[in-house]
Amino acid sequence: MNRVTRVKLWVGVSAFLSLLMSVGLWFSGHKEQGAFVGIWVPSILSLGAFILAGWGQRHE
């Protein structure tokens, strides 16, 4: 498994776990904490996009 595939996998798993945690908090009555954790999902996906975009540039 190459580096790009590994990063995509970790970013996807992290975002999915964050989503599950957010939904779990929301439905257990902790709505503010659930909303806070829910905004992690786009942040994690954006971080992964920036990491992968940075690897695409070659500065020689």
N, CA, C and O atoms as a Tripos MOL2 file, in Angstrom:
@<TRIPOS>MOLECULE
protein
  240   239    60     0     0
PROTEIN
NO_CHARGES

@<TRIPOS>ATOM
      1 N           0.8540   -1.1670    0.0000 N.3       1 MET1
      2 CA          0.0000    0.0000    0.0000 C.3       1 MET1
      3 C           0.9080    1.2390    0.0000 C.2       1 MET1
      4 O           1.7760    1.3950    0.8580 O.2       1 MET1
      5 N           0.6810    2.1030   -0.9780 N.am      2 ASN2
      6 CA          1.5410    3.2900   -1.0730 C.3       2 ASN2
      7 C           1.0830    4.3900   -0.1250 C.2       2 ASN2
      8 O           0.0480    4.2730    0.5320 O.2       2 ASN2
      9 N           1.8640    5.4490   -0.0650 N.am      3 ARG3
     10 CA          1.6520    6.5320    0.8870 C.3       3 ARG3
     11 C           0.3210    7.2510    0.6570 C.2       3 ARG3
     12 O          -0.3780    7.5670    1.6190 O.2       3 ARG3
     13 N          -0.0330    7.5100   -0.5800 N.am      4 VAL4
     14 CA         -1.2740    8.2230   -0.8940 C.3       4 VAL4
     15 C          -2.4840    7.4080   -0.4630 C.2       4 VAL4
     16 O          -3.4170    7.9510    0.1280 O.2       4 VAL4
     17 N          -2.4800    6.1350   -0.7460 N.am      5 THR5
     18 CA         -3.5880    5.2660   -0.3640 C.3       5 THR5
     19 C          -3.7250    5.2010    1.1520 C.2       5 THR5
     20 O          -4.8360    5.2110    1.6820 O.2       5 THR5
     21 N          -2.5920    5.1340    1.8490 N.am      6 ARG6
     22 CA         -2.6160    5.0940    3.3060 C.3       6 ARG6
     23 C          -3.2060    6.3720    3.8970 C.2       6 ARG6
     24 O          -3.9910    6.3120    4.8440 O.2       6 ARG6
     25 N          -2.8340    7.5260    3.3460 N.am      7 VAL7
     26 CA         -3.3700    8.7950    3.8340 C.3       7 VAL7
     27 C          -4.8720    8.8670    3.5700 C.2       7 VAL7
     28 O          -5.6330    9.2780    4.4460 O.2       7 VAL7
     29 N          -5.3040    8.4730    2.3800 N.am      8 LYS8
     30 CA         -6.7370    8.4740    2.0710 C.3       8 LYS8
     31 C          -7.5060    7.5690    3.0250 C.2       8 LYS8
     32 O          -8.5960    7.9230    3.4760 O.2       8 LYS8
     33 N          -6.9570    6.4230    3.3280 N.am      9 LEU9
     34 CA         -7.6060    5.4830    4.2410 C.3       9 LEU9
     35 C          -7.7160    6.0780    5.6370 C.2       9 LEU9
     36 O          -8.7880    6.0370    6.2410 O.2       9 LEU9
     37 N          -6.6230    6.6310    6.1600 N.am     10 TRP10
     38 CA         -6.6380    7.1980    7.5080 C.3      10 TRP10
     39 C          -7.5570    8.4090    7.6040 C.2      10 TRP10
     40 O          -8.2600    8.5760    8.6010 O.2      10 TRP10
     41 N          -7.5580    9.2420    6.5900 N.am     11 VAL11
     42 CA         -8.4430   10.4140    6.5990 C.3      11 VAL11
     43 C          -9.9040    9.9650    6.5580 C.2      11 VAL11
     44 O         -10.7320   10.4860    7.3060 O.2      11 VAL11
     45 N         -10.2180    9.0240    5.7100 N.am     12 GLY12
     46 CA        -11.5910    8.5260    5.6120 C.3      12 GLY12
     47 C         -12.0580    7.8630    6.8970 C.2      12 GLY12
     48 O         -13.1790    8.1040    7.3460 O.2      12 GLY12
     49 N         -11.2170    7.0340    7.4900 N.am     13 VAL13
     50 CA        -11.5680    6.3640    8.7420 C.3      13 VAL13
     51 C         -11.7350    7.3860    9.8640 C.2      13 VAL13
     52 O         -12.6760    7.2910   10.6520 O.2      13 VAL13
     53 N         -10.8370    8.3540    9.9400 N.am     14 SER14
     54 CA        -10.9260    9.3830   10.9800 C.3      14 SER14
     55 C         -12.2030   10.2090   10.8460 C.2      14 SER14
     56 O         -12.8720   10.4810   11.8420 O.2      14 SER14
     57 N         -12.5390   10.6040    9.6350 N.am     15 ALA15
     58 CA        -13.7560   11.3830    9.4220 C.3      15 ALA15
     59 C         -14.9990   10.5610    9.7530 C.2      15 ALA15
     60 O         -15.9450   11.0770   10.3470 O.2      15 ALA15
     61 N         -15.0000    9.2990    9.3740 N.am     16 PHE16
     62 CA        -16.1480    8.4380    9.6580 C.3      16 PHE16
     63 C         -16.3190    8.2160   11.1530 C.2      16 PHE16
     64 O         -17.4420    8.2500   11.6560 O.2      16 PHE16
     65 N         -15.2200    7.9870   11.8750 N.am     17 LEU17
     66 CA        -15.3050    7.8050   13.3230 C.3      17 LEU17
     67 C         -15.7670    9.0800   14.0100 C.2      17 LEU17
     68 O         -16.5140    9.0260   14.9870 O.2      17 LEU17
     69 N         -15.3290   10.2170   13.5080 N.am     18 SER18
     70 CA        -15.7770   11.4920   14.0580 C.3      18 SER18
     71 C         -17.2770   11.6620   13.8470 C.2      18 SER18
     72 O         -17.9820   12.1310   14.7410 O.2      18 SER18
     73 N         -17.7580   11.2910   12.6930 N.am     19 LEU19
     74 CA        -19.1890   11.3660   12.4100 C.3      19 LEU19
     75 C         -19.9830   10.4510   13.3480 C.2      19 LEU19
     76 O         -21.0080   10.8560   13.8960 O.2      19 LEU19
     77 N         -19.5100    9.2300   13.5260 N.am     20 LEU20
     78 CA        -20.1890    8.3020   14.4280 C.3      20 LEU20
     79 C         -20.1930    8.8220   15.8660 C.2      20 LEU20
     80 O         -21.1970    8.7070   16.5700 O.2      20 LEU20
     81 N         -19.0800    9.3870   16.2920 N.am     21 MET21
     82 CA        -18.9870    9.9390   17.6360 C.3      21 MET21
     83 C         -19.9510   11.1100   17.8040 C.2      21 MET21
     84 O         -20.5940   11.2540   18.8440 O.2      21 MET21
     85 N         -20.0430   11.9380   16.7760 N.am     22 SER22
     86 CA        -20.9460   13.0830   16.8110 C.3      22 SER22
     87 C         -22.3970   12.6360   16.9260 C.2      22 SER22
     88 O         -23.1500   13.1710   17.7410 O.2      22 SER22
     89 N         -22.7870   11.6790   16.1310 N.am     23 VAL23
     90 CA        -24.1620   11.1800   16.1550 C.3      23 VAL23
     91 C         -24.4560   10.5260   17.5040 C.2      23 VAL23
     92 O         -25.5390   10.7020   18.0620 O.2      23 VAL23
     93 N         -23.4880    9.7720   18.0240 N.am     24 GLY24
     94 CA        -23.6770    9.1410   19.3250 C.3      24 GLY24
     95 C         -23.8650   10.1580   20.4360 C.2      24 GLY24
     96 O         -24.7290    9.9890   21.2970 O.2      24 GLY24
     97 N         -23.0630   11.2090   20.4210 N.am     25 LEU25
     98 CA        -23.2100   12.2610   21.4290 C.3      25 LEU25
     99 C         -24.5520   12.9730   21.2950 C.2      25 LEU25
    100 O         -25.2250   13.2540   22.2870 O.2      25 LEU25
    101 N         -24.9250   13.2570   20.0580 N.am     26 TRP26
    102 CA        -26.1810   13.9850   19.8180 C.3      26 TRP26
    103 C         -27.3860   13.2090   20.3790 C.2      26 TRP26
    104 O         -28.2140   13.7660   21.0990 O.2      26 TRP26
    105 N         -27.4640   11.9330   20.0380 N.am     27 PHE27
    106 CA        -28.6250   11.1440   20.4510 C.3      27 PHE27
    107 C         -28.5600   10.6790   21.9040 C.2      27 PHE27
    108 O         -29.5510   10.1760   22.4340 O.2      27 PHE27
    109 N         -27.4060   10.8400   22.5520 N.am     28 SER28
    110 CA        -27.3360   10.5040   23.9740 C.3      28 SER28
    111 C         -27.6590   11.7160   24.8460 C.2      28 SER28
    112 O         -27.5840   11.6450   26.0720 O.2      28 SER28
    113 N         -28.0210   12.8330   24.2030 N.am     29 GLY29
    114 CA        -28.4390   14.0040   24.9500 C.3      29 GLY29
    115 C         -27.3890   15.0910   25.0720 C.2      29 GLY29
    116 O         -27.6680   16.1500   25.6330 O.2      29 GLY29
    117 N         -26.2090   14.8620   24.5690 N.am     30 HIS30
    118 CA        -25.1320   15.8460   24.6120 C.3      30 HIS30
    119 C         -25.0690   16.5780   23.2670 C.2      30 HIS30
    120 O         -24.1270   16.4060   22.4940 O.2      30 HIS30
    121 N         -26.0850   17.3900   23.0100 N.am     31 LYS31
    122 CA        -26.2310   17.9970   21.6820 C.3      31 LYS31
    123 C         -25.1270   18.9990   21.3650 C.2      31 LYS31
    124 O         -24.6670   19.0550   20.2240 O.2      31 LYS31
    125 N         -24.6910   19.7900   22.3440 N.am     32 GLU32
    126 CA        -23.6310   20.7680   22.0760 C.3      32 GLU32
    127 C         -22.3130   20.0750   21.7520 C.2      32 GLU32
    128 O         -21.6130   20.4720   20.8200 O.2      32 GLU32
    129 N         -21.9750   19.0400   22.5200 N.am     33 GLN33
    130 CA        -20.7490   18.2970   22.2480 C.3      33 GLN33
    131 C         -20.8360   17.5690   20.9090 C.2      33 GLN33
    132 O         -19.8480   17.4810   20.1810 O.2      33 GLN33
    133 N         -22.0180   17.0470   20.5860 N.am     34 GLY34
    134 CA        -22.2110   16.3730   19.3060 C.3      34 GLY34
    135 C         -22.0280   17.3180   18.1300 C.2      34 GLY34
    136 O         -21.4400   16.9470   17.1140 O.2      34 GLY34
    137 N         -22.5330   18.5390   18.2670 N.am     35 ALA35
    138 CA        -22.3700   19.5260   17.1960 C.3      35 ALA35
    139 C         -20.9020   19.9230   17.0630 C.2      35 ALA35
    140 O         -20.4060   20.1120   15.9520 O.2      35 ALA35
    141 N         -20.2080   20.0510   18.1940 N.am     36 PHE36
    142 CA        -18.7930   20.4070   18.1520 C.3      36 PHE36
    143 C         -17.9700   19.3270   17.4550 C.2      36 PHE36
    144 O         -17.1440   19.6240   16.5910 O.2      36 PHE36
    145 N         -18.1990   18.0890   17.8330 N.am     37 VAL37
    146 CA        -17.4660   16.9840   17.1980 C.3      37 VAL37
    147 C         -17.8660   16.8640   15.7320 C.2      37 VAL37
    148 O         -17.0500   16.4580   14.9040 O.2      37 VAL37
    149 N         -19.1020   17.2070   15.3980 N.am     38 GLY38
    150 CA        -19.5570   17.1310   14.0140 C.3      38 GLY38
    151 C         -18.8170   18.0680   13.0860 C.2      38 GLY38
    152 O         -18.6690   17.7740   11.9000 O.2      38 GLY38
    153 N         -18.3470   19.2000   13.6070 N.am     39 ILE39
    154 CA        -17.5920   20.1110   12.7340 C.3      39 ILE39
    155 C         -16.1610   19.6530   12.5240 C.2      39 ILE39
    156 O         -15.4250   20.2700   11.7550 O.2      39 ILE39
    157 N         -15.7500   18.5760   13.1990 N.am     40 TRP40
    158 CA        -14.4290   18.0080   12.9280 C.3      40 TRP40
    159 C         -14.3860   17.3280   11.5670 C.2      40 TRP40
    160 O         -13.3350   17.3020   10.9260 O.2      40 TRP40
    161 N         -15.5070   16.7790   11.1160 N.am     41 VAL41
    162 CA        -15.5280   15.9830    9.8790 C.3      41 VAL41
    163 C         -15.0150   16.7780    8.6770 C.2      41 VAL41
    164 O         -14.0900   16.3080    8.0140 O.2      41 VAL41
    165 N         -15.5640   17.9560    8.3570 N.am     42 PRO42
    166 CA        -15.0260   18.6930    7.2130 C.3      42 PRO42
    167 C         -13.5910   19.1650    7.4400 C.2      42 PRO42
    168 O         -12.8220   19.3070    6.4890 O.2      42 PRO42
    169 N         -13.2340   19.4080    8.7010 N.am     43 SER43
    170 CA        -11.8580   19.8130    8.9950 C.3      43 SER43
    171 C         -10.8700   18.6840    8.7060 C.2      43 SER43
    172 O          -9.8020   18.9190    8.1410 O.2      43 SER43
    173 N         -11.2250   17.4760    9.0900 N.am     44 ILE44
    174 CA        -10.3660   16.3180    8.8280 C.3      44 ILE44
    175 C         -10.2430   16.0810    7.3260 C.2      44 ILE44
    176 O          -9.1490   15.8200    6.8240 O.2      44 ILE44
    177 N         -11.3620   16.1720    6.6090 N.am     45 LEU45
    178 CA        -11.3340   15.9590    5.1560 C.3      45 LEU45
    179 C         -10.5220   17.0480    4.4520 C.2      45 LEU45
    180 O          -9.8050   16.7680    3.4910 O.2      45 LEU45
    181 N         -10.6360   18.2840    4.9290 N.am     46 SER46
    182 CA         -9.8510   19.3830    4.3450 C.3      46 SER46
    183 C          -8.3660   19.1870    4.5950 C.2      46 SER46
    184 O          -7.5490   19.4160    3.7040 O.2      46 SER46
    185 N          -8.0110   18.7650    5.7980 N.am     47 LEU47
    186 CA         -6.6070   18.5000    6.1000 C.3      47 LEU47
    187 C          -6.0530   17.4270    5.1650 C.2      47 LEU47
    188 O          -4.9450   17.5620    4.6450 O.2      47 LEU47
    189 N          -6.8180   16.3740    4.9560 N.am     48 GLY48
    190 CA         -6.3730   15.3230    4.0350 C.3      48 GLY48
    191 C          -6.2010   15.8310    2.6170 C.2      48 GLY48
    192 O          -5.2640   15.4320    1.9260 O.2      48 GLY48
    193 N          -7.0960   16.7080    2.1720 N.am     49 ALA49
    194 CA         -6.9900   17.2640    0.8210 C.3      49 ALA49
    195 C          -5.7380   18.1370    0.6970 C.2      49 ALA49
    196 O          -5.0410   18.0860   -0.3160 O.2      49 ALA49
    197 N          -5.4600   18.9280    1.7180 N.am     50 PHE50
    198 CA         -4.2580   19.7720    1.6810 C.3      50 PHE50
    199 C          -2.9830   18.9390    1.6940 C.2      50 PHE50
    200 O          -2.0220   19.2620    0.9950 O.2      50 PHE50
    201 N          -2.9700   17.8840    2.4740 N.am     51 ILE51
    202 CA         -1.7890   17.0060    2.5130 C.3      51 ILE51
    203 C          -1.5620   16.3760    1.1500 C.2      51 ILE51
    204 O          -0.4430   16.3760    0.6390 O.2      51 ILE51
    205 N          -2.6180   15.8410    0.5660 N.am     52 LEU52
    206 CA         -2.4740   15.1810   -0.7390 C.3      52 LEU52
    207 C          -2.1410   16.1810   -1.8390 C.2      52 LEU52
    208 O          -1.3820   15.8520   -2.7500 O.2      52 LEU52
    209 N          -2.6850   17.3880   -1.7780 N.am     53 ALA53
    210 CA         -2.3790   18.4100   -2.7850 C.3      53 ALA53
    211 C          -0.9320   18.8450   -2.6800 C.2      53 ALA53
    212 O          -0.2850   19.1020   -3.6950 O.2      53 ALA53
    213 N          -0.4180   18.9290   -1.4690 N.am     54 GLY54
    214 CA          0.9790   19.3090   -1.2740 C.3      54 GLY54
    215 C           1.9460   18.2800   -1.8210 C.2      54 GLY54
    216 O           3.0250   18.6310   -2.2970 O.2      54 GLY54
    217 N           1.5680   17.0140   -1.7560 N.am     55 TRP55
    218 CA          2.4300   15.9690   -2.2930 C.3      55 TRP55
    219 C           2.4470   15.9630   -3.8080 C.2      55 TRP55
    220 O           3.3700   15.4150   -4.4110 O.2      55 TRP55
    221 N           1.4440   16.5620   -4.4350 N.am     56 GLY56
    222 CA          1.3770   16.6000   -5.8920 C.3      56 GLY56
    223 C           2.3090   17.6360   -6.5160 C.2      56 GLY56
    224 O           2.5690   17.5950   -7.7180 O.2      56 GLY56
    225 N           2.8130   18.5680   -5.6970 N.am     57 GLN57
    226 CA          3.6910   19.6090   -6.2240 C.3      57 GLN57
    227 C           5.1410   19.1500   -6.1250 C.2      57 GLN57
    228 O           5.5640   18.5950   -5.1100 O.2      57 GLN57
    229 N           5.8790   19.3860   -7.1730 N.am     58 ARG58
    230 CA          7.3030   19.0330   -7.2020 C.3      58 ARG58
    231 C           8.1220   20.3150   -7.3090 C.2      58 ARG58
    232 O           8.0180   21.0510   -8.2900 O.2      58 ARG58
    233 N           8.9200   20.5650   -6.3080 N.am     59 HIS59
    234 CA          9.7860   21.7420   -6.3150 C.3      59 HIS59
    235 C          11.2070   21.2670   -6.5470 C.2      59 HIS59
    236 O          11.8780   20.8340   -5.6090 O.2      59 HIS59
    237 N          11.6640   21.3420   -7.7550 N.am     60 GLU60
    238 CA         13.0060   20.8570   -8.0910 C.3      60 GLU60
    239 C          13.9230   22.0060   -8.4320 C.2      60 GLU60
    240 O          15.0940   21.7910   -8.7410 O.2      60 GLU60
@<TRIPOS>BOND
     1     1     2 1
     2     2     3 1
     3     3     4 2
     4     3     5 am
     5     5     6 1
     6     6     7 1
     7     7     8 2
     8     7     9 am
     9     9    10 1
    10    10    11 1
    11    11    12 2
    12    11    13 am
    13    13    14 1
    14    14    15 1
    15    15    16 2
    16    15    17 am
    17    17    18 1
    18    18    19 1
    19    19    20 2
    20    19    21 am
    21    21    22 1
    22    22    23 1
    23    23    24 2
    24    23    25 am
    25    25    26 1
    26    26    27 1
    27    27    28 2
    28    27    29 am
    29    29    30 1
    30    30    31 1
    31    31    32 2
    32    31    33 am
    33    33    34 1
    34    34    35 1
    35    35    36 2
    36    35    37 am
    37    37    38 1
    38    38    39 1
    39    39    40 2
    40    39    41 am
    41    41    42 1
    42    42    43 1
    43    43    44 2
    44    43    45 am
    45    45    46 1
    46    46    47 1
    47    47    48 2
    48    47    49 am
    49    49    50 1
    50    50    51 1
    51    51    52 2
    52    51    53 am
    53    53    54 1
    54    54    55 1
    55    55    56 2
    56    55    57 am
    57    57    58 1
    58    58    59 1
    59    59    60 2
    60    59    61 am
    61    61    62 1
    62    62    63 1
    63    63    64 2
    64    63    65 am
    65    65    66 1
    66    66    67 1
    67    67    68 2
    68    67    69 am
    69    69    70 1
    70    70    71 1
    71    71    72 2
    72    71    73 am
    73    73    74 1
    74    74    75 1
    75    75    76 2
    76    75    77 am
    77    77    78 1
    78    78    79 1
    79    79    80 2
    80    79    81 am
    81    81    82 1
    82    82    83 1
    83    83    84 2
    84    83    85 am
    85    85    86 1
    86    86    87 1
    87    87    88 2
    88    87    89 am
    89    89    90 1
    90    90    91 1
    91    91    92 2
    92    91    93 am
    93    93    94 1
    94    94    95 1
    95    95    96 2
    96    95    97 am
    97    97    98 1
    98    98    99 1
    99    99   100 2
   100    99   101 am
   101   101   102 1
   102   102   103 1
   103   103   104 2
   104   103   105 am
   105   105   106 1
   106   106   107 1
   107   107   108 2
   108   107   109 am
   109   109   110 1
   110   110   111 1
   111   111   112 2
   112   111   113 am
   113   113   114 1
   114   114   115 1
   115   115   116 2
   116   115   117 am
   117   117   118 1
   118   118   119 1
   119   119   120 2
   120   119   121 am
   121   121   122 1
   122   122   123 1
   123   123   124 2
   124   123   125 am
   125   125   126 1
   126   126   127 1
   127   127   128 2
   128   127   129 am
   129   129   130 1
   130   130   131 1
   131   131   132 2
   132   131   133 am
   133   133   134 1
   134   134   135 1
   135   135   136 2
   136   135   137 am
   137   137   138 1
   138   138   139 1
   139   139   140 2
   140   139   141 am
   141   141   142 1
   142   142   143 1
   143   143   144 2
   144   143   145 am
   145   145   146 1
   146   146   147 1
   147   147   148 2
   148   147   149 am
   149   149   150 1
   150   150   151 1
   151   151   152 2
   152   151   153 am
   153   153   154 1
   154   154   155 1
   155   155   156 2
   156   155   157 am
   157   157   158 1
   158   158   159 1
   159   159   160 2
   160   159   161 am
   161   161   162 1
   162   162   163 1
   163   163   164 2
   164   163   165 am
   165   165   166 1
   166   166   167 1
   167   167   168 2
   168   167   169 am
   169   169   170 1
   170   170   171 1
   171   171   172 2
   172   171   173 am
   173   173   174 1
   174   174   175 1
   175   175   176 2
   176   175   177 am
   177   177   178 1
   178   178   179 1
   179   179   180 2
   180   179   181 am
   181   181   182 1
   182   182   183 1
   183   183   184 2
   184   183   185 am
   185   185   186 1
   186   186   187 1
   187   187   188 2
   188   187   189 am
   189   189   190 1
   190   190   191 1
   191   191   192 2
   192   191   193 am
   193   193   194 1
   194   194   195 1
   195   195   196 2
   196   195   197 am
   197   197   198 1
   198   198   199 1
   199   199   200 2
   200   199   201 am
   201   201   202 1
   202   202   203 1
   203   203   204 2
   204   203   205 am
   205   205   206 1
   206   206   207 1
   207   207   208 2
   208   207   209 am
   209   209   210 1
   210   210   211 1
   211   211   212 2
   212   211   213 am
   213   213   214 1
   214   214   215 1
   215   215   216 2
   216   215   217 am
   217   217   218 1
   218   218   219 1
   219   219   220 2
   220   219   221 am
   221   221   222 1
   222   222   223 1
   223   223   224 2
   224   223   225 am
   225   225   226 1
   226   226   227 1
   227   227   228 2
   228   227   229 am
   229   229   230 1
   230   230   231 1
   231   231   232 2
   232   231   233 am
   233   233   234 1
   234   234   235 1
   235   235   236 2
   236   235   237 am
   237   237   238 1
   238   238   239 1
   239   239   240 2
@<TRIPOS>SUBSTRUCTURE
     1 MET1         2 RESIDUE 1 A MET
     2 ASN2         6 RESIDUE 1 A ASN
     3 ARG3        10 RESIDUE 1 A ARG
     4 VAL4        14 RESIDUE 1 A VAL
     5 THR5        18 RESIDUE 1 A THR
     6 ARG6        22 RESIDUE 1 A ARG
     7 VAL7        26 RESIDUE 1 A VAL
     8 LYS8        30 RESIDUE 1 A LYS
     9 LEU9        34 RESIDUE 1 A LEU
    10 TRP10       38 RESIDUE 1 A TRP
    11 VAL11       42 RESIDUE 1 A VAL
    12 GLY12       46 RESIDUE 1 A GLY
    13 VAL13       50 RESIDUE 1 A VAL
    14 SER14       54 RESIDUE 1 A SER
    15 ALA15       58 RESIDUE 1 A ALA
    16 PHE16       62 RESIDUE 1 A PHE
    17 LEU17       66 RESIDUE 1 A LEU
    18 SER18       70 RESIDUE 1 A SER
    19 LEU19       74 RESIDUE 1 A LEU
    20 LEU20       78 RESIDUE 1 A LEU
    21 MET21       82 RESIDUE 1 A MET
    22 SER22       86 RESIDUE 1 A SER
    23 VAL23       90 RESIDUE 1 A VAL
    24 GLY24       94 RESIDUE 1 A GLY
    25 LEU25       98 RESIDUE 1 A LEU
    26 TRP26      102 RESIDUE 1 A TRP
    27 PHE27      106 RESIDUE 1 A PHE
    28 SER28      110 RESIDUE 1 A SER
    29 GLY29      114 RESIDUE 1 A GLY
    30 HIS30      118 RESIDUE 1 A HIS
    31 LYS31      122 RESIDUE 1 A LYS
    32 GLU32      126 RESIDUE 1 A GLU
    33 GLN33      130 RESIDUE 1 A GLN
    34 GLY34      134 RESIDUE 1 A GLY
    35 ALA35      138 RESIDUE 1 A ALA
    36 PHE36      142 RESIDUE 1 A PHE
    37 VAL37      146 RESIDUE 1 A VAL
    38 GLY38      150 RESIDUE 1 A GLY
    39 ILE39      154 RESIDUE 1 A ILE
    40 TRP40      158 RESIDUE 1 A TRP
    41 VAL41      162 RESIDUE 1 A VAL
    42 PRO42      166 RESIDUE 1 A PRO
    43 SER43      170 RESIDUE 1 A SER
    44 ILE44      174 RESIDUE 1 A ILE
    45 LEU45      178 RESIDUE 1 A LEU
    46 SER46      182 RESIDUE 1 A SER
    47 LEU47      186 RESIDUE 1 A LEU
    48 GLY48      190 RESIDUE 1 A GLY
    49 ALA49      194 RESIDUE 1 A ALA
    50 PHE50      198 RESIDUE 1 A PHE
    51 ILE51      202 RESIDUE 1 A ILE
    52 LEU52      206 RESIDUE 1 A LEU
    53 ALA53      210 RESIDUE 1 A ALA
    54 GLY54      214 RESIDUE 1 A GLY
    55 TRP55      218 RESIDUE 1 A TRP
    56 GLY56      222 RESIDUE 1 A GLY
    57 GLN57      226 RESIDUE 1 A GLN
    58 ARG58      230 RESIDUE 1 A ARG
    59 HIS59      234 RESIDUE 1 A HIS
    60 GLU60      238 RESIDUE 1 A GLU
